[in-house]
């Protein structure tokens, strides 16, 4: 995905009215989690990155992308969002169209770059 990040897990799944992604990565000595939720209602969508706190054994939110700036919510020339919440997706991402996959990967990459810049 991005240099210096080792993929531990990356899973796509459908929520009740959404397409979601969860990725866990190793960066240097840190564990990082990315969650993206592309919901039927834009304002309920989210793109967040967390760092695992080994002292308290919990994920702490590091940063996020405001839903209005998420690549996966941007509209194309036909006024259609990049990722459609109705897409039926398998855990490996199968079912996503190429433009949907690219938009999600753009959000993932932006979140991982935020981690790299902070750490």
N, C-alpha and C positions, 0 to 999 in steps of 0.2 A: 504494500500500500504506500508507505512512505519510508524513506531511508531511516535506519536506526530503530525502527519499531518492529518488534517481532509479534506476529499474530498468534494469540493463544486461542481465541475463539472469534468467529464472526457468524452471526445468525440473523436471518431475515424471518419475519413472521407477520401474520395479520392480526391486528387488534379487532375490536368490534366494528370500527369504522375507520381503520387506518392500515397503513403499511409501516412496519417498524423494523429497526435494525439495532442490534447490540453487538458491539465489538470489544474484546478485551485484548490489550496489548502489553508488551513488556518494553519499557524504554529505560535503558541503563539499568538502574536497580529498582525502578518504579513499575507498578502495575497501573494501567490506565484503562478506563472504560468510556466508550462512546455510546450514547443512546440517541437515536433519531426516531421521531414519531411524526409521520405525515398523516394528519387527520383530515376528515371530511370538512371540518371547520378550521380554517387557517390558524386562527388565534389559539386553538388547542394543540397545535403542532409544536414540536420542540426539537432542539439539537443541542445536546449537552455533553460535556466531558468531565470525568471524575478522576480523582487520584485516590488510590487505596492507602488509607492511614493504617500503618502496621501497629501503631501504639493502641488504637481503639478498635481495630479490626472492622473498619467501616469505610464506605466510599464517601469522599468529600468532593462536593462540586467545585471544580476549578473555574470553568468558564462556560459560555454558551454562545449560540448565534441567535439573535432575535428572529422570531418567526418571519417577519417581513423581509429579512435578508437571506433566508435559507434558499439555497439553489434549488432544492427539491420542491419549492413552492412557487418558483418563478414561472411566469406565463410565456408561452411562445407566441408566434405571430397570429395564431388562431384563437388566442386568449385561453389556451388550455394549460393547466399546470404541468410542470415537468414530471411529477410523480402522481399518479392517480390512486387515491385511497382504495378504489374498488379492485385494484390489481390483486389477483390471487397469487401469492408468492410462497415458494418452498423455502426451507431453511438455508439452502445454498444460494438463494437468490434467483433460482429458476422461476420463470414467470414474469420477471421484470423485462421490459423492453430496454433496448440499448440506451435510449435517452434517459429513462428512469434510473438505470444503474449509474450512468455518468453523473447525473445530478446528485444522487445519494453519495457517490464517491467524492464529489467536490465538497460536500458538507463534511464528510469524514476527514478529508485531507485538511480542511480549514481548522477543524477542531484539534487535530494532531499537531498542526503547526503552532497553534496557540500553546499547547503543552510544551513543545520544544522551545518556544520563546520564553516561557515562564520559568522553566527549569534550566 
